[in-house]
Amino acid sequence: MVKEAVKTLIPRDPLNKRNALRGKLSNIFRLRKGRLRICWIASSQTRRICILFIAQTMRKEGDASDPYVIFQNLLESGRFDEVMRELKVKIPRTKR
């Protein structure tokens, strides 16, 4: 499923608002199929897609092992800031 998503599904329509996360993360997109979660950013200017996060764990909202909690912690760490600047995608600041 990951291979199909990365090679076919995501490139077909990477900026589809149906796949956009909400709130402060609205410039990041995600695909979900069962336990699989893939999060990416895309730039129409540079015509590039960057997969930021792939997880295949159970989703239990608020739990420390929730894939979206893990992803948000990675975003807050600044780990993706450089690639987001490179693709000219707004860097979300999600700290409370």
OpenMM code with the backbone's topology and positions (N, CA, C; nanometers):
from openmm import Vec3, app, unit

residues = "MET VAL LYS GLU ALA VAL LYS THR LEU ILE PRO ARG ASP PRO LEU ASN LYS ARG ASN ALA LEU ARG GLY LYS LEU SER ASN ILE PHE ARG LEU ARG LYS GLY ARG LEU ARG ILE CYS TRP ILE ALA SER SER GLN THR ARG ARG ILE CYS ILE LEU PHE ILE ALA GLN THR MET ARG LYS GLU GLY ASP ALA SER ASP PRO TYR VAL ILE PHE GLN ASN LEU LEU GLU SER GLY ARG PHE ASP GLU VAL MET ARG GLU LEU LYS VAL LYS ILE PRO ARG THR LYS ARG".split()
positions = [
    Vec3(0.0814, -0.1197, 0.0000),
    Vec3(0.0000, 0.0000, 0.0000),
    Vec3(0.0860, 0.1265, 0.0000),
    Vec3(0.1964, 0.1266, 0.0737),
    Vec3(0.2837, 0.2438, 0.0783),
    Vec3(0.3381, 0.2734, -0.0614),
    Vec3(0.3848, 0.1703, -0.1293),
    Vec3(0.4413, 0.1877, -0.2635),
    Vec3(0.3371, 0.2459, -0.3589),
    Vec3(0.2153, 0.1932, -0.3549),
    Vec3(0.1082, 0.2443, -0.4414),
    Vec3(0.0768, 0.3903, -0.4086),
    Vec3(0.0716, 0.4227, -0.2812),
    Vec3(0.0412, 0.5600, -0.2396),
    Vec3(0.1485, 0.6569, -0.2867),
    Vec3(0.2742, 0.6210, -0.2661),
    Vec3(0.3853, 0.7105, -0.2991),
    Vec3(0.4041, 0.7236, -0.4506),
    Vec3(0.3865, 0.6156, -0.5226),
    Vec3(0.4099, 0.6172, -0.6681),
    Vec3(0.2885, 0.6643, -0.7483),
    Vec3(0.1668, 0.6399, -0.6971),
    Vec3(0.0479, 0.6656, -0.7782),
    Vec3(-0.0514, 0.7618, -0.7132),
    Vec3(-0.1017, 0.7281, -0.5957),
    Vec3(-0.2111, 0.8040, -0.5364),
    Vec3(-0.1746, 0.9483, -0.5029),
    Vec3(-0.0656, 0.9692, -0.4342),
    Vec3(-0.0266, 1.1042, -0.3924),
    Vec3(0.0120, 1.1907, -0.5125),
    Vec3(0.0976, 1.1438, -0.6042),
    Vec3(0.1337, 1.2284, -0.7189),
    Vec3(0.0159, 1.2638, -0.8105),
    Vec3(-0.0866, 1.1816, -0.8118),
    Vec3(-0.2026, 1.2067, -0.8987),
    Vec3(-0.2690, 1.3399, -0.8645),
    Vec3(-0.2804, 1.3739, -0.7353),
    Vec3(-0.3457, 1.4981, -0.6935),
    Vec3(-0.2938, 1.5385, -0.5553),
    Vec3(-0.1681, 1.5835, -0.5477),
    Vec3(-0.1049, 1.6072, -0.4172),
    Vec3(-0.1633, 1.7227, -0.3371),
    Vec3(-0.2291, 1.8170, -0.4022),
    Vec3(-0.2811, 1.9345, -0.3329),
    Vec3(-0.4329, 1.9299, -0.3144),
    Vec3(-0.4904, 1.8139, -0.3229),
    Vec3(-0.6350, 1.7984, -0.3072),
    Vec3(-0.6754, 1.8341, -0.1639),
    Vec3(-0.7636, 1.9305, -0.1503),
    Vec3(-0.8056, 1.9774, -0.0174),
    Vec3(-0.8722, 1.8675, 0.0648),
    Vec3(-0.9230, 1.7666, -0.0012),
    Vec3(-0.9838, 1.6525, 0.0694),
    Vec3(-0.8806, 1.5822, 0.1580),
    Vec3(-0.7529, 1.5892, 0.1201),
    Vec3(-0.6463, 1.5245, 0.1958),
    Vec3(-0.5761, 1.6189, 0.2932),
    Vec3(-0.6176, 1.7446, 0.2989),
    Vec3(-0.5506, 1.8426, 0.3845),
    Vec3(-0.5853, 1.8194, 0.5316),
    Vec3(-0.4844, 1.8371, 0.6163),
    Vec3(-0.5101, 1.8383, 0.7597),
    Vec3(-0.5786, 1.9707, 0.7922),
    Vec3(-0.6250, 1.9863, 0.9131),
    Vec3(-0.7013, 2.1058, 0.9501),
    Vec3(-0.6238, 2.1951, 1.0458),
    Vec3(-0.6757, 2.3148, 1.0610),
    Vec3(-0.6192, 2.4101, 1.1561),
    Vec3(-0.4821, 2.4581, 1.1141),
    Vec3(-0.3920, 2.4634, 1.2086),
    Vec3(-0.2565, 2.5125, 1.1833),
    Vec3(-0.1787, 2.4212, 1.0892),
    Vec3(-0.2258, 2.2993, 1.0709),
    Vec3(-0.1572, 2.2040, 0.9831),
    Vec3(-0.2232, 2.1951, 0.8459),
    Vec3(-0.3019, 2.2944, 0.8081),
    Vec3(-0.3798, 2.2878, 0.6847),
    Vec3(-0.2945, 2.2886, 0.5581),
    Vec3(-0.1677, 2.3215, 0.5675),
    Vec3(-0.0799, 2.3178, 0.4501),
    Vec3(-0.0075, 2.1834, 0.4373),
    Vec3(-0.0465, 2.0876, 0.5193),
    Vec3(0.0098, 1.9526, 0.5163),
    Vec3(-0.1033, 1.8569, 0.4791),
    Vec3(-0.0697, 1.7601, 0.3987),
    Vec3(-0.1695, 1.6663, 0.3492),
    Vec3(-0.1447, 1.5285, 0.4066),
    Vec3(-0.2522, 1.4450, 0.4088),
    Vec3(-0.2369, 1.3103, 0.4617),
    Vec3(-0.3263, 1.2133, 0.3868),
    Vec3(-0.2790, 1.0908, 0.3820),
    Vec3(-0.3550, 0.9805, 0.3251),
    Vec3(-0.3694, 0.8784, 0.4357),
    Vec3(-0.4883, 0.8255, 0.4516),
    Vec3(-0.5078, 0.7233, 0.5542),
    Vec3(-0.5837, 0.6064, 0.4955),
    Vec3(-0.5339, 0.4901, 0.5225),
    Vec3(-0.5975, 0.3643, 0.4820),
    Vec3(-0.5762, 0.2677, 0.5972),
    Vec3(-0.6818, 0.2395, 0.6716),
    Vec3(-0.6690, 0.1526, 0.7877),
    Vec3(-0.5720, 0.2120, 0.8879),
    Vec3(-0.4681, 0.1385, 0.9229),
    Vec3(-0.3665, 0.1877, 1.0173),
    Vec3(-0.2631, 0.2789, 0.9519),
    Vec3(-0.2539, 0.2750, 0.8209),
    Vec3(-0.1511, 0.3498, 0.7488),
    Vec3(-0.1825, 0.4992, 0.7462),
    Vec3(-0.0830, 0.5811, 0.7786),
    Vec3(-0.0924, 0.7264, 0.7692),
    Vec3(0.0323, 0.7755, 0.6967),
    Vec3(0.0125, 0.8545, 0.5917),
    Vec3(0.1231, 0.9165, 0.5195),
    Vec3(0.0956, 1.0657, 0.5167),
    Vec3(0.1919, 1.1461, 0.5615),
    Vec3(0.1777, 1.2919, 0.5615),
    Vec3(0.2829, 1.3505, 0.4686),
    Vec3(0.2435, 1.4519, 0.3909),
    Vec3(0.3360, 1.5120, 0.2964),
    Vec3(0.3047, 1.6602, 0.2792),
    Vec3(0.4005, 1.7291, 0.2185),
    Vec3(0.3806, 1.8665, 0.1747),
    Vec3(0.4030, 1.8663, 0.0240),
    Vec3(0.3480, 1.9665, -0.0427),
    Vec3(0.3634, 1.9766, -0.1873),
    Vec3(0.3689, 2.1234, -0.2259),
    Vec3(0.4389, 2.1498, -0.3335),
    Vec3(0.4507, 2.2862, -0.3833),
    Vec3(0.4107, 2.2893, -0.5299),
    Vec3(0.3129, 2.3728, -0.5624),
    Vec3(0.2741, 2.3879, -0.7022),
    Vec3(0.3783, 2.4711, -0.7765),
    Vec3(0.4493, 2.5595, -0.7049),
    Vec3(0.5525, 2.6422, -0.7681),
    Vec3(0.6704, 2.5577, -0.8152),
    Vec3(0.7215, 2.4729, -0.7265),
    Vec3(0.8388, 2.3919, -0.7608),
    Vec3(0.8009, 2.2566, -0.8187),
    Vec3(0.6700, 2.2245, -0.8149),
    Vec3(0.6184, 2.0974, -0.8658),
    Vec3(0.6883, 1.9786, -0.7993),
    Vec3(0.6985, 1.9884, -0.6662),
    Vec3(0.7634, 1.8827, -0.5878),
    Vec3(0.6743, 1.8410, -0.4724),
    Vec3(0.6920, 1.7152, -0.4327),
    Vec3(0.6217, 1.6570, -0.3185),
    Vec3(0.7287, 1.6027, -0.2249),
    Vec3(0.7078, 1.6205, -0.0962),
    Vec3(0.8003, 1.5648, 0.0024),
    Vec3(0.7199, 1.4889, 0.1070),
    Vec3(0.7432, 1.3578, 0.1137),
    Vec3(0.6794, 1.2749, 0.2147),
    Vec3(0.7518, 1.3024, 0.3468),
    Vec3(0.6782, 1.3464, 0.4477),
    Vec3(0.7377, 1.3798, 0.5768),
    Vec3(0.7264, 1.2670, 0.6782),
    Vec3(0.6212, 1.1869, 0.6690),
    Vec3(0.5936, 1.0934, 0.7776),
    Vec3(0.5107, 0.9771, 0.7263),
    Vec3(0.5512, 0.8559, 0.7613),
    Vec3(0.4746, 0.7354, 0.7316),
    Vec3(0.4630, 0.6566, 0.8610),
    Vec3(0.3416, 0.6206, 0.8984),
    Vec3(0.3201, 0.5434, 1.0209),
    Vec3(0.2164, 0.4350, 0.9944),
    Vec3(0.2324, 0.3260, 1.0635),
    Vec3(0.1354, 0.2180, 1.0534),
    Vec3(0.1056, 0.1668, 1.1935),
    Vec3(0.0546, 0.2580, 1.2764),
    Vec3(0.0207, 0.2244, 1.4143),
    Vec3(-0.1258, 0.2551, 1.4395),
    Vec3(-0.1777, 0.2014, 1.5463),
    Vec3(-0.3162, 0.2270, 1.5842),
    Vec3(-0.3334, 0.3748, 1.6177),
    Vec3(-0.4468, 0.4288, 1.5809),
    Vec3(-0.4785, 0.5682, 1.6126),
    Vec3(-0.5678, 0.5697, 1.7343),
    Vec3(-0.5141, 0.6223, 1.8433),
    Vec3(-0.5930, 0.6425, 1.9645),
    Vec3(-0.5713, 0.7878, 2.0043),
    Vec3(-0.6719, 0.8700, 1.9761),
    Vec3(-0.6580, 1.0140, 1.9927),
    Vec3(-0.6067, 1.0516, 2.1309),
    Vec3(-0.5011, 1.1359, 2.1316),
    Vec3(-0.4434, 1.1845, 2.2550),
    Vec3(-0.3369, 1.0942, 2.3139),
    Vec3(-0.3297, 0.9693, 2.2700),
    Vec3(-0.2310, 0.8751, 2.3201),
    Vec3(-0.0916, 0.9140, 2.2692),
    Vec3(0.0114, 0.8869, 2.3457),
    Vec3(0.1477, 0.9213, 2.3062),
    Vec3(0.1908, 0.8488, 2.1792),
    Vec3(0.1320, 0.7333, 2.1502),
    Vec3(0.1692, 0.6596, 2.0296),
    Vec3(0.0750, 0.6885, 1.9123),
    Vec3(-0.0175, 0.7837, 1.9298),
    Vec3(-0.1042, 0.8271, 1.8206),
    Vec3(-0.0144, 0.8843, 1.7104),
    Vec3(-0.0272, 0.8382, 1.5858),
    Vec3(0.0628, 0.8856, 1.4800),
    Vec3(0.0583, 1.0368, 1.4600),
    Vec3(-0.0578, 1.0991, 1.4819),
    Vec3(-0.0648, 1.2438, 1.4648),
    Vec3(0.0062, 1.3178, 1.5786),
    Vec3(0.0076, 1.2626, 1.6980),
    Vec3(0.0834, 1.3210, 1.8097),
    Vec3(0.2330, 1.3110, 1.7800),
    Vec3(0.2759, 1.1966, 1.7320),
    Vec3(0.4172, 1.1774, 1.6964),
    Vec3(0.4563, 1.2754, 1.5862),
    Vec3(0.3737, 1.2868, 1.4831),
    Vec3(0.4019, 1.3774, 1.3723),
    Vec3(0.4060, 1.5225, 1.4192),
    Vec3(0.3129, 1.5616, 1.5018),
    Vec3(0.3106, 1.6992, 1.5528),
    Vec3(0.4368, 1.7284, 1.6344),
    Vec3(0.4820, 1.6321, 1.7137),
    Vec3(0.6062, 1.6507, 1.7899),
    Vec3(0.7255, 1.6689, 1.6972),
    Vec3(0.7286, 1.5941, 1.5872),
    Vec3(0.8359, 1.6107, 1.4887),
    Vec3(0.8309, 1.7498, 1.4259),
    Vec3(0.7114, 1.7975, 1.3940),
    Vec3(0.6975, 1.9316, 1.3380),
    Vec3(0.7461, 2.0375, 1.4357),
    Vec3(0.7063, 2.0236, 1.5613),
    Vec3(0.7453, 2.1217, 1.6634),
    Vec3(0.8948, 2.1208, 1.6903),
    Vec3(0.9607, 2.0089, 1.6638),
    Vec3(1.1047, 2.0000, 1.6869),
    Vec3(1.1850, 2.0801, 1.5848),
    Vec3(1.1208, 2.1186, 1.4738),
    Vec3(1.1915, 2.1934, 1.3697),
    Vec3(1.2606, 2.1041, 1.2682),
    Vec3(1.2418, 1.9765, 1.2805),
    Vec3(1.3088, 1.8795, 1.1925),
    Vec3(1.2750, 1.9007, 1.0444),
    Vec3(1.1560, 1.9521, 1.0143),
    Vec3(1.1138, 1.9675, 0.8756),
    Vec3(1.1210, 2.1115, 0.8259),
    Vec3(1.1684, 2.2032, 0.9076),
    Vec3(1.1695, 2.3446, 0.8698),
    Vec3(1.2456, 2.3710, 0.7405),
    Vec3(1.3603, 2.3097, 0.7239),
    Vec3(1.4431, 2.3360, 0.6059),
    Vec3(1.3729, 2.2937, 0.4768),
    Vec3(1.3167, 2.1749, 0.4753),
    Vec3(1.2490, 2.1283, 0.3539),
    Vec3(1.1232, 2.2100, 0.3275),
    Vec3(1.0575, 2.2563, 0.4309),
    Vec3(0.9384, 2.3383, 0.4121),
    Vec3(0.9757, 2.4743, 0.3540),
    Vec3(1.0860, 2.5302, 0.3992),
    Vec3(1.1341, 2.6559, 0.3409),
    Vec3(1.1728, 2.6347, 0.1947),
    Vec3(1.2398, 2.5241, 0.1683),
    Vec3(1.2837, 2.4932, 0.0321),
    Vec3(1.1654, 2.4823, -0.0644),
    Vec3(1.0562, 2.4226, -0.0194),
    Vec3(0.9376, 2.4077, -0.1037),
    Vec3(0.8427, 2.5275, -0.0935),
    Vec3(0.8836, 2.6275, -0.0132),
    Vec3(0.8037, 2.7493, 0.0063),
    Vec3(0.6657, 2.7189, 0.0636),
    Vec3(0.6638, 2.6278, 0.1608),
    Vec3(0.5413, 2.5911, 0.2321),
    Vec3(0.5489, 2.6540, 0.3701),
    Vec3(0.4410, 2.7179, 0.4126),
    Vec3(0.4375, 2.7839, 0.5435),
    Vec3(0.4657, 2.6825, 0.6546),
    Vec3(0.5568, 2.7175, 0.7425),
    Vec3(0.5943, 2.6310, 0.8549),
    Vec3(0.4911, 2.6504, 0.9657),
    Vec3(0.4205, 2.5432, 1.0017),
    Vec3(0.3198, 2.5565, 1.1083),
    Vec3(0.3867, 2.5675, 1.2447),
    Vec3(0.3367, 2.6556, 1.3257),
    Vec3(0.3823, 2.6681, 1.4637),
    Vec3(0.2672, 2.6207, 1.5497),
    Vec3(0.2807, 2.5008, 1.6063),
    Vec3(0.1686, 2.4384, 1.6759),
    Vec3(0.1844, 2.4360, 1.8264),
    Vec3(0.2951, 2.4855, 1.8784),
    Vec3(0.3131, 2.4807, 2.0244),
    Vec3(0.2016, 2.5568, 2.0921),
    Vec3(0.1585, 2.4999, 2.2007),
    Vec3(0.0467, 2.5615, 2.2758),
    Vec3(0.0973, 2.6674, 2.3693),
] * unit.nanometer
topology = app.Topology()
chain = topology.addChain("A")
for resn in residues:
    res = topology.addResidue(resn, chain)
    for name in ("N", "CA", "C"):
        topology.addAtom(name, app.Element.getBySymbol(name[0]), res)
